[in-house]
Amino acid sequence: YGGESFAIDYKDPSVIWWAGGMYPYWGNGDIFKSNDRGSTWRSTGLKLLMGGNEDVRWGGERLQVDPLNSERVYFGSRYDGLWKFSGDKWSLVSSLPSNGTKGYGVVFVAFNPTEKGSETQTIYVGVYDVGIYISTNSGQSWRFLGGPKQQIKGLVSPGDGSLYVTANSGVFRLYPSGDISNITPNTDVSCAFSALTIDPKDPRIVIVAHHCNVFWETAWRSRDEGRTWNYLIYRKMPSLSVHKSSVPWWSSEMFASATSSIVFDPFNTEKLYLTDWFGTWFTDNSSAMPIVWYTYEYGHEEVFGITLHCTSDGVLISGTADVDGFKHTSLTQFPEQFSGLIFQDTTSIDSSDIYPSIVVRAGTINWSTTGGAGISKDGGAVYTPFPKYPVENNYNLGGEIAISPDTKTIVWRPFLQYPYYTTDQGNTWTVSKGAPKSPDSCCHNLGIDAAYNTLLVADRRNSSIFYIYNAGEVFVSFDGAINFVRKFTVPGYNSTNHVMMQSVPYSFNAQGEVWLSTDFGGLWRSSDFGSSWTKIPNVERSLLFAFGKNDVGKQFPAVYLMGKVNGIDGIFASYDSGVSFTNIQQPSVAIGDNPWSMCADKSTFGRVFIGTLGRGIYFGDL
């Protein structure tokens, strides 16, 4: 899904509501309810378009539980107006005069916490590109207050019931009388404000923060309800804060990056939590000088696992978005980030099964039209850029890379380019003949050929053979990538997304064995270097797949698959070359946030890794 908004029941904190939906073009999201602090969930049936990773995802909260009545829940949607949950069902609040600009809609709902009774009467909503509305009769009717048109967050003071709002245009306070004050802190930077919190024990204390989409955003604290402000976080005054990160690759430079939210701990208001691009920080003493900030990250994974590679000696190497990637030598400790050659996004990784210390990697830099590739000779920790790139003038954007078993030939197909090969570790490159260009697919800014894919593969045993998949067709080179020839067309399937091609690991004496996963096109197998193919029976959908260490007594690697087999969705294992599959998914452990990549351990039987679009990397052991 991807989180659009969440809310806690003020009367029973075991009850949590969550609105889930990543992108509107993925179809409808849903709103879920948990009665056990998130251990189990049930759908409440409001299926609307949502945008957990869309613009103003840092706004809100869109979803709110009435603090006086747990049976009343409101949700401000991006496209379909304001909704109210009552009597175990949702209904549209048709009395609200405007739904706002589509894609933004009703950005926040805020209750007046100073009221008493059986149901909160005073409710504020922020309607994007319109302004603020107030209801004083539990949503039966609404009055337009004005205020900022492009709101981000709204929060009502537990002191006098006034509404504080952060917006693209500043910080505002709307009083119960109807008056509006611009209380924006003085700043030399013109950009939006997002984070907003009020001390629940002393409502005079208000904290706000910039949202300029930069590192080290500025935050201010007021001790007099926004009349005056002092810096809480300020890059030009580094003495205000000390950063103690448990994450090895987090530097002070990354602190408070595109700050989304800051909140007080309601039981100890000296304690603050802060969320940003990379994760969560907290301080136990927000009155200290300097304030010491700690990371709160173990198990709170947010990385996007673009590509996973399992080496023949049992090491996981991950390529990620935003933080480049890692060599994992432990499953319980933070991994080692790549060094030597630094990207923002690693798009492809490969190594030789015979010489696993030789690893090649391609990636992109800063979501731009630049990127590169290089080689590691220490098993994937430190990389050296290739001396030359095949295409100059900033066109070496990510794409896919593969290396032959003898490590003498490297093939790189940069994004939107033809494949090139080198036999001298990148001193010279030659374009391959007969092969197609890299497709322009889902992820242009990332330099990824397509979503959930491995389209360029080296044969794991024969150093002369490379494979390329493109739009339903398989191309094979038998001469070290000098020439490619079309060998197979997948019947009725020409997509580039959800495609993975893998050659059987070197340790198995399986000459010419290569498999192809094609989403709804199924799972295919070739035993003659891609010249002819057989469809694996009973696999109705193959989203991701990988080869892993064989079971005892088996001569073929274990095959792991995420998809649908015999009408059942799940994660499956086959120990008999795809003749039969066993569902190995644990019902209590869902692999959330759009699984994107997969590999299996080559030295430990039954260990599988799955990378997601933003929930880190999962692993499972049989």
C-alpha positions as CSV (number, residue, x, y, z in Angstrom):
1,Y,0.0,0.0,0.0
2,G,2.1,2.9,1.3
3,G,0.9,5.1,4.1
4,E,-1.5,8.0,3.4
5,S,-2.4,8.8,7.0
6,F,-3.0,7.2,10.3
7,A,-4.8,8.0,13.5
8,I,-4.9,6.8,17.1
9,D,-8.1,6.4,19.2
10,Y,-7.6,8.9,22.1
11,K,-9.9,6.8,24.3
12,D,-8.2,3.5,23.6
13,P,-4.6,3.7,22.2
14,S,-4.8,0.0,21.3
15,V,-7.0,1.1,18.4
16,I,-5.2,2.4,15.3
17,W,-6.7,3.5,12.0
18,W,-4.5,3.5,8.9
19,A,-5.2,4.8,5.3
20,G,-3.1,2.9,2.8
21,G,-2.5,3.7,-0.8
22,M,0.8,4.6,-2.6
23,Y,-0.2,6.0,-6.0
24,P,-3.6,6.8,-7.5
25,Y,-2.6,5.0,-10.7
26,W,-2.3,1.8,-8.7
27,G,-6.0,1.9,-8.1
28,N,-8.0,2.3,-4.9
29,G,-6.4,2.2,-1.5
30,D,-8.3,1.3,1.7
31,I,-8.7,2.3,5.3
32,F,-7.9,-0.3,7.9
33,K,-8.5,-0.6,11.6
34,S,-6.5,-2.5,14.3
35,N,-7.8,-3.2,17.8
36,D,-4.4,-4.7,19.0
37,R,-1.8,-2.0,18.3
38,G,-1.2,-3.1,14.7
39,S,-0.8,-6.8,15.2
40,T,-3.9,-7.5,13.1
41,W,-6.0,-5.4,10.7
42,R,-9.4,-5.4,9.0
43,S,-10.6,-3.3,6.1
44,T,-13.3,-0.8,6.9
45,G,-14.3,-0.6,3.3
46,L,-13.5,2.9,2.2
47,K,-11.7,2.2,-1.1
48,L,-10.5,5.5,-2.6
49,L,-7.6,6.8,-4.7
50,M,-4.8,7.7,-2.3
51,G,-1.2,9.0,-2.6
52,G,1.1,7.9,0.2
53,N,4.1,8.8,-2.0
54,E,2.6,11.7,-3.9
55,D,3.0,15.5,-3.4
56,V,2.1,16.9,0.0
57,R,2.4,13.3,1.5
58,W,4.0,15.2,4.5
59,G,0.7,17.0,5.1
60,G,-2.2,16.1,7.4
61,E,-3.4,14.4,9.2
62,R,-6.1,13.4,6.8
63,L,-7.4,10.7,9.1
64,Q,-8.6,11.6,12.6
65,V,-10.6,9.9,15.3
66,D,-13.0,12.2,17.3
67,P,-11.4,12.5,20.7
68,L,-14.8,12.5,22.3
69,N,-16.3,9.7,20.3
70,S,-14.3,6.7,19.1
71,E,-17.1,5.7,16.7
72,R,-16.7,8.9,14.7
73,V,-13.7,9.0,12.3
74,Y,-13.1,11.5,9.5
75,F,-10.9,11.1,6.4
76,G,-9.9,13.9,4.0
77,S,-9.3,12.3,0.6
78,R,-7.3,13.6,-2.3
79,Y,-10.0,13.1,-5.0
80,D,-13.3,12.4,-3.3
81,G,-14.0,14.9,-0.6
82,L,-14.4,14.5,3.2
83,W,-15.7,11.2,4.6
84,K,-17.1,10.2,8.0
85,F,-17.2,6.8,9.6
86,S,-20.2,6.2,11.8
87,G,-22.4,3.2,12.6
88,D,-19.7,0.9,11.2
89,K,-19.9,2.4,7.7
90,W,-18.4,5.3,5.7
91,S,-20.5,8.2,4.2
92,L,-19.6,11.3,2.2
93,V,-19.8,14.6,4.1
94,S,-21.7,16.2,1.3
95,S,-22.2,19.4,3.3
96,L,-18.6,20.5,2.8
97,P,-18.8,23.1,0.0
98,S,-15.5,22.2,-1.8
99,N,-13.3,19.2,-2.3
100,G,-10.2,21.1,-3.3
101,T,-7.9,20.5,-6.2
102,K,-7.9,16.9,-7.3
103,G,-4.7,15.1,-6.2
104,Y,-4.5,17.2,-3.0
105,G,-8.1,17.5,-1.8
106,V,-8.8,17.7,1.9
107,V,-5.3,17.9,3.4
108,F,-6.1,17.8,7.1
109,V,-8.9,17.3,9.6
110,A,-8.5,18.9,13.1
111,F,-10.8,18.6,16.1
112,N,-11.0,21.1,19.0
113,P,-9.6,19.2,22.0
114,T,-11.0,21.6,24.5
115,E,-14.6,20.6,24.1
116,K,-16.6,18.3,26.4
117,G,-19.6,16.0,25.6
118,S,-20.4,13.0,23.5
119,E,-19.1,14.2,20.1
120,T,-16.8,17.1,19.1
121,Q,-18.7,19.9,17.6
122,T,-15.9,22.1,16.3
123,I,-14.0,20.6,13.3
124,Y,-11.6,22.3,10.9
125,V,-10.6,21.0,7.5
126,G,-7.9,22.3,5.1
127,V,-9.1,22.2,1.5
128,Y,-6.1,22.6,-0.9
129,D,-6.2,25.7,-3.1
130,V,-9.3,26.9,-1.4
131,G,-8.8,27.6,2.3
132,I,-10.0,26.6,5.8
133,Y,-13.5,25.5,6.7
134,I,-15.0,25.2,10.2
135,S,-18.0,23.3,11.4
136,T,-19.5,23.9,14.8
137,N,-22.1,21.2,14.6
138,S,-20.1,18.0,13.9
139,G,-20.0,18.5,10.2
140,Q,-23.7,19.2,9.5
141,S,-22.8,22.6,8.0
142,W,-19.6,24.5,7.3
143,R,-18.4,28.1,7.2
144,F,-15.5,29.3,5.2
145,L,-12.7,31.0,7.2
146,G,-10.2,31.8,4.5
147,G,-6.6,31.5,5.6
148,P,-3.8,30.0,3.5
149,K,-4.9,28.2,0.4
150,Q,-2.1,25.6,0.1
151,Q,-2.2,24.1,3.6
152,I,0.2,21.4,4.8
153,K,-0.7,20.6,8.4
154,G,-3.4,21.8,10.8
155,L,-3.5,21.4,14.6
156,V,-5.8,22.8,17.3
157,S,-4.3,24.2,20.5
158,P,-5.4,22.4,23.6
159,G,-5.2,25.8,25.3
160,D,-7.6,28.3,23.7
161,G,-8.8,26.1,20.8
162,S,-7.2,28.2,18.1
163,L,-6.0,26.5,14.9
164,Y,-2.4,26.5,13.9
165,V,-1.7,25.9,10.2
166,T,1.6,25.4,8.3
167,A,1.4,26.1,4.6
168,N,3.4,26.8,1.5
169,S,3.0,30.5,2.3
170,G,4.0,30.4,6.0
171,V,2.6,29.7,9.4
172,F,-0.8,31.0,10.5
173,R,-3.0,31.0,13.6
174,L,-6.8,31.1,13.3
175,Y,-8.5,32.3,16.5
176,P,-11.9,31.1,17.8
177,S,-13.2,34.7,17.0
178,G,-12.4,34.1,13.3
179,D,-9.4,36.4,13.2
180,I,-6.3,35.1,11.4
181,S,-2.7,36.0,12.2
182,N,0.4,35.4,10.1
183,I,2.9,34.1,12.6
184,T,5.6,33.0,10.2
185,P,9.1,33.0,11.7
186,N,11.6,35.4,10.1
187,T,13.5,33.5,7.5
188,D,15.9,34.3,4.7
189,V,14.6,31.3,2.7
190,S,11.3,31.3,0.9
191,C,9.8,27.9,0.9
192,A,7.0,25.9,2.5
193,F,6.5,25.0,6.1
194,S,5.4,21.5,7.1
195,A,6.1,20.1,10.6
196,L,3.9,21.4,13.3
197,T,3.5,20.4,16.9
198,I,2.0,21.9,20.1
199,D,3.2,20.9,23.6
200,P,0.1,19.2,25.1
201,K,1.1,20.2,28.7
202,D,2.1,23.8,27.8
203,P,0.2,25.0,24.7
204,R,2.2,28.2,24.6
205,I,5.1,26.1,23.1
206,V,4.8,25.6,19.4
207,I,7.3,24.1,17.0
208,V,7.3,24.4,13.2
209,A,9.8,23.5,10.5
210,H,10.6,24.4,6.9
211,H,10.0,21.9,4.1
212,C,12.4,23.1,1.4
213,N,13.4,19.5,0.3
214,V,17.0,20.0,1.4
215,F,19.3,18.6,4.0
216,W,19.2,20.0,7.5
217,E,15.9,21.9,7.4
218,T,15.4,24.8,9.8
219,A,13.0,24.4,12.7
220,W,11.8,27.1,15.2
221,R,10.3,27.0,18.7
222,S,8.0,29.6,20.2
223,R,7.2,29.8,23.9
224,D,4.5,32.4,23.5
225,E,2.1,30.9,21.0
226,G,3.9,32.1,17.9
227,R,4.5,35.7,18.8
228,T,8.3,35.2,18.8
229,W,10.5,32.4,17.6
230,N,13.9,31.0,18.3
231,Y,15.9,28.5,16.3
232,L,15.5,24.9,17.3
233,I,17.5,23.5,14.4
234,Y,19.5,25.8,12.1
235,R,22.3,24.8,9.7
236,K,24.1,28.1,10.2
237,M,24.1,27.5,14.0
238,P,25.4,23.9,14.3
239,S,26.1,24.4,18.0
240,L,22.3,24.0,18.6
241,S,22.4,20.3,18.1
242,V,24.5,17.1,18.3
243,H,23.7,14.1,16.2
244,K,24.3,10.6,17.4
245,S,23.4,8.1,14.8
246,S,23.3,4.3,15.2
247,V,23.3,4.0,11.4
248,P,26.9,3.9,10.2
249,W,26.2,5.8,6.9
250,W,24.1,8.6,8.4
251,S,26.2,11.8,8.6
252,S,25.2,15.0,10.3
253,E,24.7,16.4,6.8
254,M,21.6,14.1,6.5
255,F,20.0,15.3,9.7
256,A,16.5,16.8,9.4
257,S,16.4,16.4,5.6
258,A,13.0,17.5,4.2
259,T,11.6,17.4,7.7
260,S,8.1,16.0,7.5
261,S,6.9,15.9,11.1
262,I,7.9,16.7,14.6
263,V,5.8,15.6,17.6
264,F,6.0,15.8,21.4
265,D,5.8,12.7,23.5
266,P,2.5,13.3,25.3
267,F,3.8,11.7,28.5
268,N,7.2,13.5,28.5
269,T,7.2,16.7,26.6
270,E,10.9,17.2,26.9
271,K,11.0,14.3,24.4
272,L,10.6,15.1,20.7
273,Y,10.5,12.8,17.6
274,L,11.4,14.0,14.1
275,T,10.9,12.3,10.8
276,D,12.6,13.1,7.5
277,W,13.7,11.7,4.2
278,F,15.8,9.0,5.8
279,G,14.1,8.0,9.0
280,T,13.4,9.0,12.6
281,W,15.4,11.0,15.2
282,F,14.5,11.7,18.8
283,T,15.8,13.7,21.7
284,D,15.1,13.1,25.4
285,N,15.8,16.7,26.4
286,S,14.6,19.3,24.0
287,S,15.5,22.1,26.5
288,A,19.2,21.2,26.5
289,M,21.9,23.2,24.9
290,P,22.9,21.7,22.7
291,I,20.1,19.3,22.0
292,V,21.3,15.7,21.5
293,W,19.5,13.9,18.7
294,Y,19.6,10.1,18.4
295,T,18.4,7.9,15.6
296,Y,15.5,5.5,16.1
297,E,16.0,3.2,13.1
298,Y,16.6,-0.4,14.0
299,G,13.8,-2.3,12.3
300,H,12.3,0.9,10.9
301,E,13.5,0.3,7.4
302,E,12.6,2.8,4.7
303,V,15.0,1.9,1.9
304,F,14.0,0.9,-1.6
305,G,15.7,-2.3,-2.6
306,I,16.1,-1.7,-6.4
307,T,18.3,-4.8,-7.0
308,L,19.6,-7.7,-4.9
309,H,22.6,-9.9,-5.7
310,C,23.6,-13.0,-3.8
311,T,27.2,-14.0,-4.4
312,S,28.3,-17.7,-4.7
313,D,30.1,-17.4,-1.3
314,G,26.9,-16.4,0.6
315,V,27.1,-12.6,0.7
316,L,24.1,-10.4,0.0
317,I,24.9,-7.2,-1.9
318,S,22.0,-4.7,-2.2
319,G,21.4,-1.8,-4.6
320,T,19.1,0.8,-3.1
321,A,17.6,4.1,-4.0
322,D,18.8,7.3,-2.2
323,V,21.5,5.6,-0.2
324,D,23.4,3.7,-2.9
325,G,23.7,0.2,-1.5
326,F,25.4,-2.2,0.9
327,K,27.5,-5.3,1.4
328,H,25.7,-7.3,4.0
329,T,27.9,-9.5,6.2
330,S,25.4,-9.8,9.0
331,L,21.6,-10.2,9.1
332,T,21.3,-8.5,12.5
333,Q,23.7,-5.5,12.2
334,F,23.6,-2.5,10.0
335,P,25.5,-3.3,6.8
336,E,28.6,-1.7,5.2
337,Q,27.8,1.0,2.7
338,F,29.6,1.0,-0.7
339,S,32.7,3.2,-0.9
340,G,35.1,4.4,-3.7
341,L,32.4,4.8,-6.3
342,I,29.3,6.6,-4.9
343,F,25.9,6.8,-6.5
344,Q,22.6,7.9,-5.1
345,D,20.8,4.9,-6.7
346,T,22.5,1.5,-7.6
347,T,20.5,0.0,-10.4
348,S,22.4,-3.3,-11.2
349,I,25.0,-5.6,-9.5
350,D,26.7,-8.8,-10.8
351,S,29.6,-11.0,-9.8
352,S,31.3,-14.1,-11.0
353,D,30.3,-17.4,-9.4
354,I,33.9,-18.6,-9.9
355,Y,35.5,-15.5,-8.6
356,P,32.9,-13.9,-6.2
357,S,35.4,-11.2,-5.0
358,I,35.0,-9.6,-8.4
359,V,31.8,-7.5,-8.5
360,V,30.5,-5.0,-11.0
361,R,27.9,-2.3,-10.3
362,A,26.1,0.4,-12.2
363,G,24.1,3.4,-10.9
364,T,22.8,6.9,-11.1
365,I,23.8,10.2,-9.3
366,N,21.3,12.5,-7.8
367,W,18.3,11.6,-9.9
368,S,19.9,13.3,-12.9
369,T,21.1,12.3,-16.3
370,T,24.5,11.2,-14.9
371,G,25.7,8.0,-13.6
372,G,28.3,5.4,-14.1
373,A,29.7,1.9,-13.3
374,G,32.7,0.3,-11.8
375,I,34.3,-2.8,-10.4
376,S,35.1,-4.1,-6.9
377,K,37.8,-6.7,-6.2
378,D,37.1,-7.2,-2.5
379,G,33.7,-8.8,-2.7
380,G,31.5,-5.7,-3.2
381,A,32.6,-3.2,-0.5
382,V,35.0,-0.8,-2.3
383,Y,34.5,0.1,-6.0
384,T,36.7,1.8,-8.6
385,P,35.1,3.6,-11.6
386,F,35.8,2.2,-15.0
387,P,38.6,4.3,-16.7
388,K,36.2,5.2,-19.5
389,Y,32.5,5.0,-20.1
390,P,31.0,3.8,-23.4
391,V,28.9,6.9,-24.0
392,E,30.0,10.3,-22.9
393,N,28.1,13.6,-22.3
394,N,26.2,12.5,-19.3
395,Y,24.3,9.6,-20.9
396,N,25.8,6.8,-18.7
397,L,22.7,6.6,-16.6
398,G,22.4,3.4,-14.6
399,G,21.0,0.5,-16.6
400,E,22.2,-3.1,-16.2
401,I,25.6,-4.7,-16.0
402,A,26.9,-8.3,-16.2
403,I,30.2,-10.1,-15.9
404,S,31.3,-13.4,-17.4
405,P,32.3,-16.3,-15.2
406,D,36.0,-15.8,-16.0
407,T,35.6,-12.0,-15.3
408,K,37.3,-11.2,-18.7
409,T,34.1,-9.7,-20.3
410,I,31.8,-7.1,-18.8
411,V,28.7,-6.0,-20.6
412,W,26.9,-2.8,-19.7
413,R,23.7,-1.5,-21.1
414,P,23.2,2.0,-19.8
415,F,19.7,3.3,-19.6
416,L,18.2,4.0,-23.0
417,Q,21.4,2.8,-24.7
418,Y,22.6,-0.3,-26.6
419,P,24.8,-2.8,-24.7
420,Y,28.5,-2.3,-24.8
421,Y,31.2,-4.8,-23.8
422,T,34.7,-4.5,-22.6
423,T,37.5,-7.0,-22.3
424,D,40.0,-4.7,-20.5
425,Q,37.9,-3.7,-17.5
426,G,36.6,-0.5,-19.0
427,N,39.5,1.0,-20.8
428,T,37.8,0.4,-24.1
429,W,34.1,-0.3,-24.9
430,T,32.5,-1.7,-28.1
431,V,28.8,-1.6,-29.0
432,S,27.2,-5.1,-29.3
433,K,25.6,-5.8,-32.6
434,G,22.0,-7.2,-33.0
435,A,20.9,-6.2,-29.5
436,P,18.1,-3.8,-28.6
437,K,18.4,-0.6,-26.7
438,S,17.5,-0.4,-23.1
439,P,13.7,0.3,-22.9
440,D,12.3,3.6,-21.6
441,S,10.1,2.3,-18.9
442,C,8.7,3.1,-15.5
443,C,11.7,4.6,-13.8
444,H,13.5,7.2,-15.9
445,N,14.8,9.2,-13.0
446,L,16.3,6.1,-11.4
447,G,18.0,4.8,-14.5
448,I,16.2,1.5,-14.2
449,D,15.4,-0.4,-17.5
450,A,12.0,-1.4,-16.1
451,A,10.3,-2.3,-12.8
452,Y,11.1,-5.5,-10.9
453,N,13.5,-6.7,-13.6
454,T,16.8,-8.4,-14.5
455,L,17.0,-8.1,-18.2
456,L,20.7,-8.5,-18.9
457,V,22.4,-11.8,-17.7
458,A,25.7,-13.5,-18.0
459,D,25.7,-17.3,-18.3
460,R,27.1,-18.6,-15.0
461,R,29.3,-21.3,-16.6
462,N,30.1,-20.3,-20.2
463,S,32.0,-17.0,-20.5
464,S,31.0,-16.5,-24.1
465,I,27.3,-16.4,-23.5
466,F,25.1,-13.4,-22.4
467,Y,21.3,-13.1,-22.5
468,I,19.1,-10.0,-23.0
469,Y,15.3,-9.8,-22.7
470,N,13.4,-7.0,-24.4
471,A,9.7,-6.6,-24.8
472,G,8.8,-10.2,-25.1
473,E,11.9,-11.3,-26.9
474,V,15.1,-13.1,-25.8
475,F,18.4,-12.3,-27.4
476,V,21.5,-14.5,-26.9
477,S,25.2,-13.8,-27.6
478,F,27.5,-16.8,-28.1
479,D,30.6,-14.8,-28.7
480,G,31.2,-12.7,-25.7
481,A,28.6,-10.0,-26.4
482,I,30.1,-9.1,-29.8
483,N,26.8,-10.2,-31.5
484,F,23.3,-10.9,-30.2
485,V,20.7,-12.9,-32.1
486,R,17.0,-13.2,-31.3
487,K,16.2,-16.7,-30.2
488,F,12.7,-16.7,-28.5
489,T,9.5,-14.7,-28.3
490,V,7.3,-15.2,-25.3
491,P,3.8,-16.1,-26.6
492,G,1.3,-13.3,-25.9
493,Y,3.6,-11.3,-23.7
494,N,5.6,-8.2,-24.6
495,S,5.9,-6.2,-21.3
496,T,9.2,-5.2,-19.8
497,N,8.1,-4.9,-16.2
498,H,8.1,-7.8,-13.8
499,V,10.7,-9.7,-15.9
500,M,13.6,-11.5,-14.4
501,M,16.1,-13.8,-16.2
502,Q,18.6,-16.0,-14.3
503,S,21.2,-18.5,-15.3
504,V,21.6,-21.5,-13.0
505,P,24.6,-21.0,-10.7
506,Y,28.0,-22.4,-11.7
507,S,28.1,-24.9,-8.8
508,F,25.4,-27.0,-10.6
509,N,26.5,-28.9,-13.7
510,A,23.6,-27.6,-15.7
511,Q,25.0,-26.4,-19.1
512,G,22.8,-23.9,-20.9
513,E,20.2,-23.7,-18.1
514,V,18.5,-20.3,-18.0
515,W,15.1,-19.4,-16.7
516,L,12.8,-16.4,-17.5
517,S,10.1,-15.0,-15.2
518,T,7.4,-12.9,-17.1
519,D,4.7,-11.9,-14.6
520,F,1.4,-13.0,-16.1
521,G,3.3,-14.6,-18.9
522,G,4.5,-17.2,-16.5
523,L,7.8,-18.9,-15.7
524,W,9.9,-20.3,-18.6
525,R,12.9,-22.6,-18.7
526,S,15.6,-23.2,-21.4
527,S,18.2,-26.0,-21.2
528,D,20.0,-25.1,-24.4
529,F,21.4,-21.6,-23.9
530,G,18.1,-19.8,-24.7
531,S,17.5,-21.4,-28.0
532,S,14.2,-23.2,-27.0
533,W,11.9,-22.7,-24.0
534,T,9.4,-24.7,-22.0
535,K,6.8,-23.1,-19.8
536,I,6.7,-24.3,-16.2
537,P,3.3,-25.7,-15.5
538,N,0.8,-24.4,-12.9
539,V,2.7,-21.1,-12.5
540,E,0.0,-18.5,-13.3
541,R,2.0,-15.5,-12.3
542,S,5.7,-15.0,-11.6
543,L,6.5,-11.7,-10.1
544,L,9.9,-12.5,-8.8
545,F,12.1,-15.6,-8.7
546,A,15.6,-16.7,-7.7
547,F,17.9,-19.8,-7.6
548,G,19.3,-20.8,-4.2
549,K,21.3,-23.6,-2.6
550,N,19.9,-27.1,-3.3
551,D,18.3,-29.3,-0.7
552,V,20.2,-32.3,0.5
553,G,20.3,-35.0,-2.1
554,K,19.0,-32.7,-4.9
555,Q,21.1,-32.0,-8.0
556,F,19.2,-28.9,-9.1
557,P,19.1,-25.5,-7.2
558,A,16.1,-24.6,-5.1
559,V,13.8,-22.3,-7.1
560,Y,12.0,-19.6,-5.2
561,L,9.1,-17.7,-6.7
562,M,6.7,-14.9,-5.6
563,G,3.5,-15.1,-7.6
564,K,0.5,-17.3,-8.1
565,V,0.7,-21.1,-8.3
566,N,-2.4,-23.3,-8.7
567,G,-4.7,-20.3,-8.0
568,I,-2.9,-19.3,-4.7
569,D,-0.9,-16.1,-4.2
570,G,2.3,-16.5,-2.1
571,I,6.0,-17.2,-2.0
572,F,6.8,-20.6,-3.2
573,A,9.8,-23.0,-3.3
574,S,10.5,-25.8,-5.7
575,Y,13.2,-28.5,-5.1
576,D,12.5,-30.5,-8.2
577,S,13.2,-28.1,-11.1
578,G,9.8,-26.6,-11.1
579,V,7.7,-29.8,-11.2
580,S,6.0,-28.9,-7.9
581,F,5.9,-25.8,-5.7
582,T,5.4,-25.5,-1.9
583,N,3.9,-22.3,-0.4
584,I,6.5,-21.1,2.1
585,Q,4.9,-17.7,2.9
586,Q,4.1,-17.1,6.6
587,P,0.5,-15.8,6.9
588,S,1.6,-13.5,9.8
589,V,4.5,-11.9,7.8
590,A,3.3,-10.1,4.7
591,I,6.0,-8.7,2.5
592,G,4.6,-5.2,2.2
593,D,5.2,-2.2,0.0
594,N,5.4,-3.7,-3.4
595,P,8.1,-6.3,-3.5
596,W,10.6,-5.3,-6.2
597,S,13.7,-7.6,-6.1
598,M,14.7,-11.1,-5.0
599,C,17.7,-13.3,-4.6
600,A,18.5,-16.5,-2.7
601,D,21.5,-17.5,-0.6
602,K,23.9,-19.8,-2.6
603,S,25.5,-21.3,0.5
604,T,22.7,-21.6,3.0
605,F,19.7,-23.7,2.0
606,G,16.3,-22.1,2.4
607,R,17.4,-18.5,2.8
608,V,15.6,-16.0,0.6
609,F,15.8,-12.2,0.4
610,I,13.1,-9.8,-1.0
611,G,13.7,-6.1,-1.5
612,T,10.7,-3.7,-1.4
613,L,9.8,-0.3,-2.7
614,G,10.3,1.3,0.7
615,R,10.1,-1.2,3.5
616,G,13.7,-2.4,3.3
617,I,14.9,-5.9,2.7
618,Y,13.1,-9.0,4.1
619,F,14.8,-12.3,4.6
620,G,13.3,-15.7,5.4
621,D,14.8,-19.0,6.5
622,L,13.1,-22.3,6.0
